[in-house]
Every structure is written in structure tokens, then in C-alpha cells.
Amino acid sequence: MCFETRFSDDILEVKLLKQCDFSLPKNERLSLQNAILSASRVRVDFAEIRKVDFVFCAFLKELLQGKQYELIHTNTEIDEIFATLEMSLSLETPVLPSRFSLFSLSSVFLLFGRYLSDFFQSFLNFLYFCGMCLSYFFRSLLHPKYIKVSSILYHMNQAGFKALPVALLTAFIVSYAIALQGVLQLERMGVPIMSVEIVAKLSLREMGPFILAIVIAGRSSSAFSAQLGVMNLTEETDALKTMNLSVFDYLVLPRVLALVIAMPLLVFLADAVSLFAAMLAVKMQTGINFVQYLERFYEYVGINNFWVGVVKAPFFGAAIALVGCFRGLYVKGDTESVGIATTMSVVNAIFWVILINAIFSIITTRLDV
């Protein structure tokens, strides 16, 4: 037995004799439970204990609930565990602490540490996932039979071209609003004609590709996560592995290649819409007609501005698809995890789009492109 019990002055004294955890034999747990439940006043002696399991303390705390009890010969770890359990039981009637205790400070650092640990572990898993995807991609280049052309075309249509209406509408609205604000400021400075090349370069380099990528990230990344997440829950991915078929060949690479190929084509259309929106904003605010706009556009806006936006597009597409597939394949448990993974994929995809855009902006500025 891991404990001894005896009655002294109507108090049940429970002396724990060895390290206690919830792996105790069932008969010992039942004996301890019956002994404590039969008494109204309990004293628990931890003199022989130096380390105790949190789950065992929770089990003991539940048995002592509603009784008069006393814990003696405890150490700091045991006190902290029972203090945590007491706080969790008092959540229904919260009381604000009168002072900021050392224990609450350690709890904050503990939660922050766990968050950082989970973040870095997730980041390392994502890097490993990207490496695996690159490995299968180069293998597909050496052996084209692994490339699923029909699947790539399907996902190009589903994840890319079907998002065009909302993507182009968003690009038009945002480009018009930003161009209008830029024209207003330049008009106050007395140089409204300069708004042509400024808003045109902004549309080609930033607004068209970036706004398109944000819309695709919200739409397609979430779709990939939901699709692969449901396949995980219904064990379809396990069925592929059982048949010795690669998840990367059939599920991941077609989606990644589809967006890598489709994004430059979509960026071309988004650039055209952004330029048209900027042209309307300039005409309505300054009176510069379309002919004057195009003449100055051809004179001052180089083709390199267009290529900067197009070169970024495949990186946007790869990041969006990789994040969506990564989050979807890591879905486990119940259907609630699908919603969590979908939300995380959208947030992560938008973050990577912003980061890639910032990196390209720094590089092109340094290179004076």
C-alpha cells in the first residue's frame, strides 16, 4: 500500500508512504477513496513524499472537496499544485488577488514558454513539410510520370480562376481608394500629373499582386485545409498510405503547383484591373484623360515594374498552398479541429504573404529594380 490510515480525535490521518501518481493499482485508489469519503475531517501527511503527480493531487483534491482537511509536511511543489487546483475550483466565484504573487508570475512565464515551444515546434514541422514537398517536386521533374496533370488543372480552376470575380473586385475597390488618396496629396503639392506614374507603379508592384494574394489566401488556403482535414478524419489519407501511394504526389503537389502556375496569370489580370481603377481615380480627381494617362504611363513606367509583381506571384502561390496543405494534414481528433486548422491556415497564409511581399520590397529597393 502507498498509504496508511488511522483515526485520531475524530480525524482521519492519511500518511502517504511513497511517490504517488495516478498509475496506482485500482484497488489502492479505491481503498484511499473509501477511507476519505467515510470521514468528515481529514489530515494528509506528505512527510515521506518528495515528488507527487499533478493528476494524483487532482484526484486527492476531489476526494477532499467539501470536507475539513489539512495538508502537513508539504513542499513548495505540492503547495503550488494544490493552489492551482483551488484556483480552478473557485472560477465560478472569482476573487481578484490583493497582490501579484510569485506563483501567478511563474504561471504567466510557464504559459508564455509553452506558447513559444509550440510555435517553434510548429515552425520546424512546417520547414520539414516544405523540404518534403521540394524533394517530391524534384523527383517529379526527374520522373514526369509522378506529375498529376489532370489534378493540377482541376485545382488551377477551383483554387485560382474561380476566385477571379471576388479577387478582381477587391483589387479594383482597394486600388481606386488608394490611388484617390495618393492623387489628393499630390494635387495639394501642386504636381497632380505625377500621380500617373506613382499610382501606376504602385498598382503593378504592390496593389495588384498583394491584394490578389490576400484574397486567394483567405479563399484557397482555407479550402485546402478543410479538404485535407476532412480526408484525415475519414481516414482517406491512411487509405492512400495503405495502398503505398504518396500523399504528396496525390494531394499536396497538385495543389502547390496549381497555385504556382495560376498566380502569375491571375496577377496579370489583377494588374490590369488595378491600373484601370487608378486611371479612373486620376481622371475623376484631376481631369487627366485616358489618352494623357497612357502617354505618360508609356513614358515613365518601365516594364520592370510589371515583372516585379509577376515574379512575386509564384512565391505567394507556393506559400498559400503549402500552409493550407500543412494545416489540413495535421488535423486530428474531431470535427472541431477542422475549423481550428482552417482558421490557422488563413492567418498563417496571410502572414507569409505579407512577409514575402516585405522581403521582395527590400530586395528590389536594394537592387534599384
TORKOL-4160 file (C-alpha; in steps of 0.2 Angstrom, whole numbers, padded with zeros to 4 digits, m for minus):
369
<pt num="1" X="0000" Y="0000" Z="0000"/>
<pt num="2" X="0006" Y="0018" Z="m0004"/>
<pt num="3" X="m0003" Y="0025" Z="0012"/>
<pt num="4" X="m0008" Y="0022" Z="0030"/>
<pt num="5" X="m0023" Y="0027" Z="0038"/>
<pt num="6" X="m0028" Y="0029" Z="0057"/>
<pt num="7" X="m0041" Y="0039" Z="0067"/>
<pt num="8" X="m0035" Y="0051" Z="0080"/>
<pt num="9" X="m0048" Y="0063" Z="0089"/>
<pt num="10" X="m0061" Y="0060" Z="0075"/>
<pt num="11" X="m0048" Y="0065" Z="0062"/>
<pt num="12" X="m0043" Y="0053" Z="0048"/>
<pt num="13" X="m0025" Y="0054" Z="0047"/>
<pt num="14" X="m0018" Y="0048" Z="0029"/>
<pt num="15" X="0000" Y="0046" Z="0028"/>
<pt num="16" X="0007" Y="0044" Z="0011"/>
<pt num="17" X="0022" Y="0032" Z="0010"/>
<pt num="18" X="0030" Y="0033" Z="m0007"/>
<pt num="19" X="0029" Y="0043" Z="m0023"/>
<pt num="20" X="0011" Y="0044" Z="m0028"/>
<pt num="21" X="0004" Y="0046" Z="m0046"/>
<pt num="22" X="m0011" Y="0040" Z="m0055"/>
<pt num="23" X="m0004" Y="0024" Z="m0060"/>
<pt num="24" X="m0008" Y="0017" Z="m0043"/>
<pt num="25" X="m0017" Y="0000" Z="m0043"/>
<pt num="26" X="m0035" Y="0002" Z="m0044"/>
<pt num="27" X="m0038" Y="m0007" Z="m0028"/>
<pt num="28" X="m0027" Y="0005" Z="m0019"/>
<pt num="29" X="m0036" Y="0020" Z="m0027"/>
<pt num="30" X="m0052" Y="0013" Z="m0021"/>
<pt num="31" X="m0046" Y="0010" Z="m0003"/>
<pt num="32" X="m0040" Y="0028" Z="m0002"/>
<pt num="33" X="m0056" Y="0034" Z="m0009"/>
<pt num="34" X="m0067" Y="0024" Z="0003"/>
<pt num="35" X="m0056" Y="0029" Z="0018"/>
<pt num="36" X="m0058" Y="0048" Z="0014"/>
<pt num="37" X="m0076" Y="0048" Z="0009"/>
<pt num="38" X="m0080" Y="0039" Z="0026"/>
<pt num="39" X="m0073" Y="0054" Z="0036"/>
<pt num="40" X="m0078" Y="0072" Z="0039"/>
<pt num="41" X="m0061" Y="0078" Z="0044"/>
<pt num="42" X="m0045" Y="0073" Z="0036"/>
<pt num="43" X="m0027" Y="0076" Z="0038"/>
<pt num="44" X="m0015" Y="0071" Z="0024"/>
<pt num="45" X="0004" Y="0069" Z="0029"/>
<pt num="46" X="0016" Y="0071" Z="0015"/>
<pt num="47" X="0032" Y="0069" Z="0026"/>
<pt num="48" X="0038" Y="0054" Z="0015"/>
<pt num="49" X="0034" Y="0062" Z="m0001"/>
<pt num="50" X="0046" Y="0072" Z="m0011"/>
<pt num="51" X="0038" Y="0072" Z="m0028"/>
<pt num="52" X="0020" Y="0070" Z="m0032"/>
<pt num="53" X="0010" Y="0068" Z="m0049"/>
<pt num="54" X="m0002" Y="0083" Z="m0053"/>
<pt num="55" X="m0016" Y="0070" Z="m0058"/>
<pt num="56" X="m0015" Y="0061" Z="m0041"/>
<pt num="57" X="m0016" Y="0078" Z="m0032"/>
<pt num="58" X="m0032" Y="0082" Z="m0043"/>
<pt num="59" X="m0039" Y="0065" Z="m0038"/>
<pt num="60" X="m0035" Y="0069" Z="m0019"/>
<pt num="61" X="m0042" Y="0086" Z="m0020"/>
<pt num="62" X="m0058" Y="0080" Z="m0027"/>
<pt num="63" X="m0060" Y="0067" Z="m0013"/>
<pt num="64" X="m0057" Y="0081" Z="0000"/>
<pt num="65" X="m0069" Y="0093" Z="m0008"/>
<pt num="66" X="m0082" Y="0099" Z="0005"/>
<pt num="67" X="m0073" Y="0091" Z="0020"/>
<pt num="68" X="m0062" Y="0099" Z="0033"/>
<pt num="69" X="m0044" Y="0094" Z="0029"/>
<pt num="70" X="m0027" Y="0099" Z="0032"/>
<pt num="71" X="m0011" Y="0096" Z="0022"/>
<pt num="72" X="0005" Y="0094" Z="0033"/>
<pt num="73" X="0024" Y="0092" Z="0029"/>
<pt num="74" X="0021" Y="0098" Z="0011"/>
<pt num="75" X="0035" Y="0105" Z="0000"/>
<pt num="76" X="0034" Y="0120" Z="m0012"/>
<pt num="77" X="0029" Y="0110" Z="m0027"/>
<pt num="78" X="0014" Y="0101" Z="m0018"/>
<pt num="79" X="0008" Y="0118" Z="m0012"/>
<pt num="80" X="0009" Y="0126" Z="m0029"/>
<pt num="81" X="m0001" Y="0111" Z="m0036"/>
<pt num="82" X="m0015" Y="0112" Z="m0023"/>
<pt num="83" X="m0015" Y="0131" Z="m0025"/>
<pt num="84" X="m0018" Y="0129" Z="m0044"/>
<pt num="85" X="m0032" Y="0116" Z="m0041"/>
<pt num="86" X="m0040" Y="0128" Z="m0028"/>
<pt num="87" X="m0040" Y="0142" Z="m0041"/>
<pt num="88" X="m0048" Y="0131" Z="m0054"/>
<pt num="89" X="m0062" Y="0127" Z="m0042"/>
<pt num="90" X="m0065" Y="0145" Z="m0037"/>
<pt num="91" X="m0068" Y="0151" Z="m0055"/>
<pt num="92" X="m0086" Y="0152" Z="m0053"/>
<pt num="93" X="m0084" Y="0165" Z="m0040"/>
<pt num="94" X="m0068" Y="0174" Z="m0045"/>
<pt num="95" X="m0060" Y="0185" Z="m0032"/>
<pt num="96" X="m0047" Y="0197" Z="m0038"/>
<pt num="97" X="m0030" Y="0194" Z="m0029"/>
<pt num="98" X="m0024" Y="0208" Z="m0017"/>
<pt num="99" X="m0007" Y="0207" Z="m0023"/>
<pt num="100" X="0003" Y="0199" Z="m0038"/>
<pt num="101" X="0011" Y="0183" Z="m0031"/>
<pt num="102" X="0026" Y="0174" Z="m0036"/>
<pt num="103" X="0016" Y="0159" Z="m0041"/>
<pt num="104" X="0005" Y="0169" Z="m0053"/>
<pt num="105" X="0021" Y="0177" Z="m0061"/>
<pt num="106" X="0028" Y="0159" Z="m0064"/>
<pt num="107" X="0011" Y="0154" Z="m0071"/>
<pt num="108" X="0012" Y="0168" Z="m0084"/>
<pt num="109" X="0030" Y="0163" Z="m0089"/>
<pt num="110" X="0025" Y="0145" Z="m0090"/>
<pt num="111" X="0011" Y="0149" Z="m0102"/>
<pt num="112" X="0022" Y="0160" Z="m0112"/>
<pt num="113" X="0036" Y="0147" Z="m0113"/>
<pt num="114" X="0023" Y="0134" Z="m0118"/>
<pt num="115" X="0017" Y="0145" Z="m0132"/>
<pt num="116" X="0035" Y="0148" Z="m0138"/>
<pt num="117" X="0039" Y="0130" Z="m0138"/>
<pt num="118" X="0023" Y="0126" Z="m0148"/>
<pt num="119" X="0027" Y="0140" Z="m0160"/>
<pt num="120" X="0044" Y="0134" Z="m0164"/>
<pt num="121" X="0039" Y="0116" Z="m0165"/>
<pt num="122" X="0026" Y="0120" Z="m0177"/>
<pt num="123" X="0038" Y="0131" Z="m0187"/>
<pt num="124" X="0051" Y="0116" Z="m0188"/>
<pt num="125" X="0037" Y="0105" Z="m0193"/>
<pt num="126" X="0032" Y="0117" Z="m0207"/>
<pt num="127" X="0050" Y="0118" Z="m0213"/>
<pt num="128" X="0051" Y="0099" Z="m0213"/>
<pt num="129" X="0035" Y="0099" Z="m0223"/>
<pt num="130" X="0042" Y="0111" Z="m0236"/>
<pt num="131" X="0058" Y="0101" Z="m0238"/>
<pt num="132" X="0047" Y="0085" Z="m0241"/>
<pt num="133" X="0037" Y="0094" Z="m0254"/>
<pt num="134" X="0053" Y="0100" Z="m0263"/>
<pt num="135" X="0060" Y="0083" Z="m0263"/>
<pt num="136" X="0045" Y="0076" Z="m0271"/>
<pt num="137" X="0044" Y="0090" Z="m0283"/>
<pt num="138" X="0062" Y="0087" Z="m0289"/>
<pt num="139" X="0058" Y="0068" Z="m0290"/>
<pt num="140" X="0043" Y="0073" Z="m0301"/>
<pt num="141" X="0055" Y="0083" Z="m0313"/>
<pt num="142" X="0066" Y="0068" Z="m0315"/>
<pt num="143" X="0051" Y="0056" Z="m0317"/>
<pt num="144" X="0037" Y="0065" Z="m0325"/>
<pt num="145" X="0025" Y="0051" Z="m0323"/>
<pt num="146" X="0023" Y="0056" Z="m0305"/>
<pt num="147" X="0015" Y="0073" Z="m0311"/>
<pt num="148" X="m0004" Y="0073" Z="m0310"/>
<pt num="149" X="m0008" Y="0085" Z="m0324"/>
<pt num="150" X="m0027" Y="0082" Z="m0323"/>
<pt num="151" X="m0027" Y="0086" Z="m0304"/>
<pt num="152" X="m0016" Y="0101" Z="m0307"/>
<pt num="153" X="m0028" Y="0108" Z="m0320"/>
<pt num="154" X="m0043" Y="0105" Z="m0308"/>
<pt num="155" X="m0035" Y="0114" Z="m0294"/>
<pt num="156" X="m0030" Y="0128" Z="m0305"/>
<pt num="157" X="m0048" Y="0131" Z="m0310"/>
<pt num="158" X="m0055" Y="0128" Z="m0292"/>
<pt num="159" X="m0042" Y="0137" Z="m0282"/>
<pt num="160" X="m0037" Y="0150" Z="m0294"/>
<pt num="161" X="m0049" Y="0155" Z="m0308"/>
<pt num="162" X="m0065" Y="0153" Z="m0298"/>
<pt num="163" X="m0058" Y="0166" Z="m0286"/>
<pt num="164" X="m0056" Y="0179" Z="m0300"/>
<pt num="165" X="m0073" Y="0188" Z="m0298"/>
<pt num="166" X="m0070" Y="0192" Z="m0279"/>
<pt num="167" X="m0052" Y="0195" Z="m0282"/>
<pt num="168" X="m0053" Y="0207" Z="m0296"/>
<pt num="169" X="m0067" Y="0216" Z="m0287"/>
<pt num="170" X="m0057" Y="0218" Z="m0272"/>
<pt num="171" X="m0042" Y="0224" Z="m0282"/>
<pt num="172" X="m0052" Y="0237" Z="m0291"/>
<pt num="173" X="m0060" Y="0244" Z="m0275"/>
<pt num="174" X="m0044" Y="0245" Z="m0265"/>
<pt num="175" X="m0034" Y="0251" Z="m0279"/>
<pt num="176" X="m0046" Y="0265" Z="m0283"/>
<pt num="177" X="m0047" Y="0270" Z="m0264"/>
<pt num="178" X="m0028" Y="0271" Z="m0263"/>
<pt num="179" X="m0025" Y="0279" Z="m0279"/>
<pt num="180" X="m0038" Y="0293" Z="m0275"/>
<pt num="181" X="m0029" Y="0296" Z="m0258"/>
<pt num="182" X="m0012" Y="0297" Z="m0267"/>
<pt num="183" X="m0019" Y="0309" Z="m0281"/>
<pt num="184" X="m0027" Y="0321" Z="m0267"/>
<pt num="185" X="m0010" Y="0323" Z="m0259"/>
<pt num="186" X="0000" Y="0326" Z="m0275"/>
<pt num="187" X="m0013" Y="0338" Z="m0280"/>
<pt num="188" X="m0011" Y="0348" Z="m0264"/>
<pt num="189" X="0008" Y="0348" Z="m0268"/>
<pt num="190" X="0004" Y="0356" Z="m0285"/>
<pt num="191" X="0010" Y="0341" Z="m0295"/>
<pt num="192" X="m0005" Y="0331" Z="m0300"/>
<pt num="193" X="0002" Y="0325" Z="m0316"/>
<pt num="194" X="0015" Y="0314" Z="m0306"/>
<pt num="195" X="0000" Y="0304" Z="m0299"/>
<pt num="196" X="0000" Y="0294" Z="m0316"/>
<pt num="197" X="0017" Y="0286" Z="m0314"/>
<pt num="198" X="0016" Y="0284" Z="m0295"/>
<pt num="199" X="m0001" Y="0276" Z="m0294"/>
<pt num="200" X="0003" Y="0265" Z="m0310"/>
<pt num="201" X="0020" Y="0259" Z="m0302"/>
<pt num="202" X="0010" Y="0256" Z="m0285"/>
<pt num="203" X="m0003" Y="0246" Z="m0294"/>
<pt num="204" X="0009" Y="0235" Z="m0304"/>
<pt num="205" X="0022" Y="0232" Z="m0290"/>
<pt num="206" X="0011" Y="0231" Z="m0274"/>
<pt num="207" X="m0008" Y="0233" Z="m0276"/>
<pt num="208" X="m0012" Y="0221" Z="m0289"/>
<pt num="209" X="m0001" Y="0206" Z="m0284"/>
<pt num="210" X="m0003" Y="0209" Z="m0265"/>
<pt num="211" X="m0022" Y="0211" Z="m0264"/>
<pt num="212" X="m0024" Y="0196" Z="m0276"/>
<pt num="213" X="m0013" Y="0185" Z="m0264"/>
<pt num="214" X="m0023" Y="0191" Z="m0249"/>
<pt num="215" X="m0040" Y="0186" Z="m0257"/>
<pt num="216" X="m0033" Y="0169" Z="m0263"/>
<pt num="217" X="m0025" Y="0166" Z="m0246"/>
<pt num="218" X="m0042" Y="0168" Z="m0237"/>
<pt num="219" X="m0051" Y="0158" Z="m0250"/>
<pt num="220" X="m0040" Y="0144" Z="m0256"/>
<pt num="221" X="m0029" Y="0141" Z="m0241"/>
<pt num="222" X="m0044" Y="0138" Z="m0230"/>
<pt num="223" X="m0052" Y="0126" Z="m0244"/>
<pt num="224" X="m0036" Y="0116" Z="m0244"/>
<pt num="225" X="m0036" Y="0114" Z="m0225"/>
<pt num="226" X="m0054" Y="0109" Z="m0224"/>
<pt num="227" X="m0052" Y="0097" Z="m0238"/>
<pt num="228" X="m0037" Y="0088" Z="m0232"/>
<pt num="229" X="m0043" Y="0089" Z="m0214"/>
<pt num="230" X="m0059" Y="0080" Z="m0218"/>
<pt num="231" X="m0049" Y="0067" Z="m0228"/>
<pt num="232" X="m0038" Y="0064" Z="m0212"/>
<pt num="233" X="m0054" Y="0062" Z="m0201"/>
<pt num="234" X="m0062" Y="0050" Z="m0213"/>
<pt num="235" X="m0045" Y="0040" Z="m0214"/>
<pt num="236" X="m0044" Y="0043" Z="m0233"/>
<pt num="237" X="m0026" Y="0048" Z="m0231"/>
<pt num="238" X="m0022" Y="0032" Z="m0221"/>
<pt num="239" X="m0030" Y="0023" Z="m0236"/>
<pt num="240" X="m0018" Y="0031" Z="m0248"/>
<pt num="241" X="m0003" Y="0026" Z="m0237"/>
<pt num="242" X="m0010" Y="0008" Z="m0235"/>
<pt num="243" X="m0010" Y="0007" Z="m0254"/>
<pt num="244" X="0008" Y="0013" Z="m0254"/>
<pt num="245" X="0003" Y="0029" Z="m0263"/>
<pt num="246" X="0011" Y="0045" Z="m0258"/>
<pt num="247" X="0001" Y="0059" Z="m0250"/>
<pt num="248" X="0012" Y="0072" Z="m0258"/>
<pt num="249" X="0011" Y="0065" Z="m0275"/>
<pt num="250" X="m0008" Y="0064" Z="m0275"/>
<pt num="251" X="m0014" Y="0078" Z="m0263"/>
<pt num="252" X="0000" Y="0091" Z="m0259"/>
<pt num="253" X="0010" Y="0094" Z="m0275"/>
<pt num="254" X="m0005" Y="0096" Z="m0287"/>
<pt num="255" X="m0012" Y="0110" Z="m0276"/>
<pt num="256" X="0005" Y="0118" Z="m0274"/>
<pt num="257" X="0009" Y="0118" Z="m0292"/>
<pt num="258" X="m0008" Y="0123" Z="m0297"/>
<pt num="259" X="m0007" Y="0140" Z="m0287"/>
<pt num="260" X="0012" Y="0142" Z="m0293"/>
<pt num="261" X="0006" Y="0141" Z="m0311"/>
<pt num="262" X="m0010" Y="0151" Z="m0309"/>
<pt num="263" X="m0004" Y="0165" Z="m0298"/>
<pt num="264" X="0006" Y="0174" Z="m0312"/>
<pt num="265" X="m0009" Y="0173" Z="m0324"/>
<pt num="266" X="m0021" Y="0180" Z="m0311"/>
<pt num="267" X="m0008" Y="0194" Z="m0306"/>
<pt num="268" X="m0009" Y="0199" Z="m0325"/>
<pt num="269" X="m0027" Y="0202" Z="m0324"/>
<pt num="270" X="m0026" Y="0210" Z="m0306"/>
<pt num="271" X="m0013" Y="0222" Z="m0313"/>
<pt num="272" X="m0025" Y="0227" Z="m0327"/>
<pt num="273" X="m0040" Y="0230" Z="m0315"/>
<pt num="274" X="m0029" Y="0240" Z="m0303"/>
<pt num="275" X="m0022" Y="0251" Z="m0317"/>
<pt num="276" X="m0040" Y="0254" Z="m0323"/>
<pt num="277" X="m0046" Y="0259" Z="m0306"/>
<pt num="278" X="m0031" Y="0270" Z="m0304"/>
<pt num="279" X="m0034" Y="0278" Z="m0321"/>
<pt num="280" X="m0052" Y="0282" Z="m0316"/>
<pt num="281" X="m0047" Y="0289" Z="m0299"/>
<pt num="282" X="m0034" Y="0301" Z="m0308"/>
<pt num="283" X="m0047" Y="0306" Z="m0321"/>
<pt num="284" X="m0061" Y="0310" Z="m0309"/>
<pt num="285" X="m0050" Y="0320" Z="m0297"/>
<pt num="286" X="m0038" Y="0329" Z="m0309"/>
<pt num="287" X="m0047" Y="0329" Z="m0326"/>
<pt num="288" X="m0032" Y="0320" Z="m0334"/>
<pt num="289" X="m0040" Y="0310" Z="m0348"/>
<pt num="290" X="m0036" Y="0292" Z="m0353"/>
<pt num="291" X="m0025" Y="0297" Z="m0368"/>
<pt num="292" X="m0014" Y="0308" Z="m0357"/>
<pt num="293" X="m0013" Y="0295" Z="m0344"/>
<pt num="294" X="m0007" Y="0282" Z="m0356"/>
<pt num="295" X="0005" Y="0293" Z="m0364"/>
<pt num="296" X="0013" Y="0297" Z="m0348"/>
<pt num="297" X="0012" Y="0279" Z="m0342"/>
<pt num="298" X="0022" Y="0273" Z="m0358"/>
<pt num="299" X="0035" Y="0287" Z="m0355"/>
<pt num="300" X="0038" Y="0285" Z="m0336"/>
<pt num="301" X="0033" Y="0267" Z="m0331"/>
<pt num="302" X="0045" Y="0254" Z="m0336"/>
<pt num="303" X="0042" Y="0235" Z="m0339"/>
<pt num="304" X="0052" Y="0231" Z="m0324"/>
<pt num="305" X="0038" Y="0236" Z="m0313"/>
<pt num="306" X="0027" Y="0223" Z="m0321"/>
<pt num="307" X="0039" Y="0210" Z="m0319"/>
<pt num="308" X="0042" Y="0213" Z="m0300"/>
<pt num="309" X="0024" Y="0209" Z="m0297"/>
<pt num="310" X="0024" Y="0194" Z="m0308"/>
<pt num="311" X="0040" Y="0187" Z="m0300"/>
<pt num="312" X="0032" Y="0188" Z="m0283"/>
<pt num="313" X="0016" Y="0178" Z="m0288"/>
<pt num="314" X="0023" Y="0160" Z="m0288"/>
<pt num="315" X="0030" Y="0163" Z="m0271"/>
<pt num="316" X="0014" Y="0169" Z="m0265"/>
<pt num="317" X="0005" Y="0154" Z="m0273"/>
<pt num="318" X="0018" Y="0142" Z="m0265"/>
<pt num="319" X="0016" Y="0149" Z="m0248"/>
<pt num="320" X="m0003" Y="0149" Z="m0248"/>
<pt num="321" X="m0004" Y="0131" Z="m0254"/>
<pt num="322" X="0009" Y="0124" Z="m0243"/>
<pt num="323" X="0001" Y="0132" Z="m0227"/>
<pt num="324" X="m0016" Y="0126" Z="m0232"/>
<pt num="325" X="m0010" Y="0108" Z="m0235"/>
<pt num="326" X="0001" Y="0108" Z="m0220"/>
<pt num="327" X="m0013" Y="0113" Z="m0208"/>
<pt num="328" X="m0025" Y="0101" Z="m0216"/>
<pt num="329" X="m0014" Y="0086" Z="m0215"/>
<pt num="330" X="m0011" Y="0089" Z="m0196"/>
<pt num="331" X="m0029" Y="0089" Z="m0192"/>
<pt num="332" X="m0033" Y="0076" Z="m0178"/>
<pt num="333" X="m0047" Y="0072" Z="m0166"/>
<pt num="334" X="m0064" Y="0078" Z="m0170"/>
<pt num="335" X="m0073" Y="0089" Z="m0182"/>
<pt num="336" X="m0069" Y="0105" Z="m0171"/>
<pt num="337" X="m0051" Y="0103" Z="m0176"/>
<pt num="338" X="m0055" Y="0106" Z="m0194"/>
<pt num="339" X="m0062" Y="0123" Z="m0190"/>
<pt num="340" X="m0047" Y="0127" Z="m0179"/>
<pt num="341" X="m0035" Y="0121" Z="m0193"/>
<pt num="342" X="m0044" Y="0131" Z="m0206"/>
<pt num="343" X="m0043" Y="0147" Z="m0196"/>
<pt num="344" X="m0025" Y="0145" Z="m0193"/>
<pt num="345" X="m0021" Y="0141" Z="m0211"/>
<pt num="346" X="m0029" Y="0158" Z="m0216"/>
<pt num="347" X="m0020" Y="0168" Z="m0203"/>
<pt num="348" X="m0003" Y="0159" Z="m0207"/>
<pt num="349" X="m0005" Y="0161" Z="m0226"/>
<pt num="350" X="m0009" Y="0180" Z="m0224"/>
<pt num="351" X="0006" Y="0181" Z="m0213"/>
<pt num="352" X="0018" Y="0173" Z="m0226"/>
<pt num="353" X="0011" Y="0183" Z="m0240"/>
<pt num="354" X="0014" Y="0199" Z="m0230"/>
<pt num="355" X="0032" Y="0193" Z="m0226"/>
<pt num="356" X="0036" Y="0188" Z="m0243"/>
<pt num="357" X="0030" Y="0204" Z="m0250"/>
<pt num="358" X="0041" Y="0214" Z="m0237"/>
<pt num="359" X="0056" Y="0203" Z="m0242"/>
<pt num="360" X="0054" Y="0207" Z="m0261"/>
<pt num="361" X="0051" Y="0225" Z="m0257"/>
<pt num="362" X="0068" Y="0226" Z="m0248"/>
<pt num="363" X="0077" Y="0216" Z="m0261"/>
<pt num="364" X="0070" Y="0226" Z="m0276"/>
<pt num="365" X="0074" Y="0243" Z="m0267"/>
<pt num="366" X="0092" Y="0237" Z="m0263"/>
<pt num="367" X="0094" Y="0232" Z="m0281"/>
<pt num="368" X="0086" Y="0248" Z="m0288"/>
<pt num="369" X="0074" Y="0237" Z="m0298"/>
